[in-house]
Amino acid sequence: MVPTGALIQDALGQAIPKSNRIKVMATLKVKPLRFAHSKIQRPSGIDESALLLEGYCWEPVPMPQSILPQTWAAAT
């Protein structure tokens, strides 16, 4: 999900960023997850079994500019 810049209200009436789902095909490798020595900040409540993946986008080419480095995403 990539934020669009607009705000919407959730079911509780709180303002949240509106986002679009973008499908990206990529070749990825698992990297060691070392939050203490990394630039990645671990949000509170994160799943400790989460993976850090790095790789190359092959569809769409070029990768959308709205996807920024170190972005959290759901992957399948």
C-alpha positions in Angstrom: 0.0 0.0 0.0 1.4 3.4 -1.0 0.1 6.6 0.5 -1.5 9.0 -2.0 -1.1 12.2 0.1 -4.8 12.5 0.8 -6.4 11.8 4.2 -9.6 9.8 4.8 -11.4 8.8 8.0 -11.3 5.2 9.3 -14.3 3.5 11.0 -13.5 5.4 14.3 -13.4 8.8 12.6 -9.6 9.1 12.8 -7.8 10.7 9.9 -5.5 8.2 8.1 -3.5 8.4 4.9 -5.4 7.2 1.8 -3.4 4.6 0.0 -3.4 2.6 -3.2 -2.4 -1.0 -3.6 0.5 -1.5 -6.1 1.5 -5.0 -7.3 5.3 -5.2 -7.8 7.1 -8.3 -9.0 10.7 -8.6 -7.6 13.5 -11.0 -7.0 14.3 -10.7 -3.3 16.9 -12.1 -0.8 16.5 -12.2 3.0 19.0 -10.0 4.8 19.9 -10.2 8.5 17.5 -8.2 10.7 19.7 -6.1 13.0 17.7 -3.2 14.2 20.3 -2.0 16.7 22.9 -1.6 13.9 20.6 -0.6 11.1 19.0 2.5 9.7 15.6 0.8 9.9 13.6 1.8 12.9 11.5 -1.0 14.4 7.9 0.3 15.1 6.4 -0.7 18.4 4.4 -3.9 18.2 6.3 -5.3 15.2 6.3 -9.0 14.6 9.8 -10.2 15.7 9.7 -12.8 12.9 9.5 -10.1 10.2 12.1 -10.3 7.4 14.2 -7.6 5.8 14.2 -8.3 2.0 16.4 -6.6 -0.6 16.4 -7.2 -4.3 15.4 -6.0 -7.8 12.1 -4.9 -9.3 11.3 -6.5 -12.6 7.7 -5.5 -13.1 6.7 -2.7 -13.5 9.9 -1.3 -15.0 10.8 1.3 -13.8 9.6 0.8 -10.2 7.0 3.4 -9.2 8.7 6.4 -7.6 6.0 6.4 -4.9 7.7 3.3 -3.4 10.5 4.7 -1.3 13.5 2.9 0.2 13.0 1.2 3.5 9.2 1.0 3.0 7.3 -1.6 4.9 5.0 -3.9 2.7 3.0 -7.0 2.8 4.6 -9.7 0.5 3.4 -13.0 -0.9 
